[in-house]
Amino acid sequence: MHHDHPDQPQSGYTSAYLSIVGEVLDGYDAALDTLDDETVNATPVPGIVNSAFGLVAHIHGMVHFWGGSLIAGEEHPRDRDAEFHATGTVAEGHDLVAVVRDRLPVWAEIALTEGIRNPTAKGTSRTDAESASPEWVLEHILHELAQHLGHLEVCRDVVLAGRRE
């Protein structure tokens, strides 16, 4: 999928930010590579702990809300609860990560060159989104990506350990 990227060269901050985001997204791909189409949908505690695929679907939805809807003013309808219950294949999980990897640089540049286009976008449970600065939104995206990577890795480890027993 090709998207037009802003003509401005990336700032030092943007390059550093996207480098760190890239490392975190590499972690998602690496974790997905350790799973198969059954274990990617398995949960260590059904109804309480999310599956690896559910977490990947959630970060895809989260980034599309904060980056696409809020920052870029695009329409990305979101069902946050459904993200956590989503199921799919390892390949589909990689595809979701690839979309995030492709779109986030565009949205980061918009945030830092134009600001936030739609501060009243709907799709988050946070009450402070409307007053968030572009920098805060980008850091929030990174925080959520890193936090959920940790969740995914723990979920994967417990699921795979349970399969070995």
N, C-alpha and C positions, 0 to 999 in steps of 0.2 A: 504494500500500500504506500503510495507516494503522497507526500504532503508538501506544500510550499513552505519553505523555511524563511524566516525574516532575512532581509538583505544585510542587516547590521551584523558585524562580526561579534562573536560572543565576548562578553566582558570576562575579566579574570575570575570574578565571582561566579558567573554562569558556567564557565568551563570547570571550575573546581566543584561546583554543585553537581553538575551533570556527571562528572567523573565519579563522585561518591555515589550518586544514584545508580550509575552503571554498575559499580561494585555490588551494591545491594541487589540489583536485578540479576546480576550474575549468580548471586546466592540462590535466588528463586529457581533459576534454570538448573543449577547444580542439584538442588534438593529434588526438583521434579525428576531429574535423571536417575535418581535412586529408587524411584517408585514405578509401579506398573499401573495399568488401567483399573485394576481392582484396589490396590493400596492407596492410590491418589484420592479415592473417594471414601476410604475407611476413616473412622474416627475412634480414638482410644476410649472415649466415654460417650456413647451415642446420646444425642439430645443435650449434651453439656459442652463438649469440646468439638471444635470445627474440624472438618477434613482439610487436607492439604489443598484440594481443588477449591473448596469453599473459601479458603483464605486467599488464594490467587484470584478468584472471582471478586472477592471483596476489595482487594487492592486495585484491581482494574476499575471497579465502580467508584472507589474512593478517588483515584487519580482523575478519572473522567469528570467527577463532580467538581473537585477543587481546581483542577487545571482547565478542563474544558468548559464547564458551565459557569463557574464563578469567575475565573481569570479571563477566559477567552470569550465568554458570552454565548457559547454554543448551547444547543439543546441536547442534553444527555439525561433523559428520564431515568430515575434511579429507584430501585426497590432494594434498600439496604439489607433488610432481613432476608430477602431471597438470595442475595449474594452469598451469605454464609451457608445456605442450604443447596447451592448449585452443585451439580455433578457433571463430570466430563472425563475426557481422556487426558493422558499426559501430553499428547500433541496439542490438544486444545488449550491446556494450561500454558504451554510454551507460546502458543499464539497470543494469548492474553498478555503475557509478559512482553512479547514483541511489540504489541500495540502501545503499551505504556512506554516502552523504550523509544518508539518512533514519535509519539505525540508530545511527550513531556518537554523535549527541547524547544518545540514551537511555543508551548504554553509558558515556559520559563522566560523566554525572550519577550513575549507579550507582557508578562507581569512586570518585568524590569524596564521595559521601554515605554509601555503605555499605561501600566497600572491594571487595576481590576475593572473589567468591563461590565460585570453583572454582580454587584455585591449582594443583591437580594435573591440570588439563585436558590432554588429549593433542592434539598437532597442531603442535608446534614442534620444531626441532632444537636449540634453546637449552637448556642444562642449568640455567640460573639462573632460569627462568620461575617456578618454585615459590616463590622467595623475593622476587620483584619487588614493589615497592610500587605502589599504584594510579597514582601520579604517573609512576613510571618506565614503566609499561605505556603510558600515554597518550603520553608523549614518544617511546617506541619506535615506536608506531603512526605518529606524525607523521614521525619519521625515515625509516621504511620507505616511507611514501607519497611523501615528497619525493625520496628516493633513486631509487625506481622511476619517478617522473615524469621525472627526468633520463635514465634508461635508455630510457624510451619515446621521449623527444624525439630522442635520438641515433639510436635504431633507425629511427624515422620518417624522419629527415633522410637517413640512408644509403640506406634503401629507396627514397625518392622521388628522390634524386640518381641512383641506379642506373636508375630508370625513364626518366629524361630523357636518358640517354646513348645 
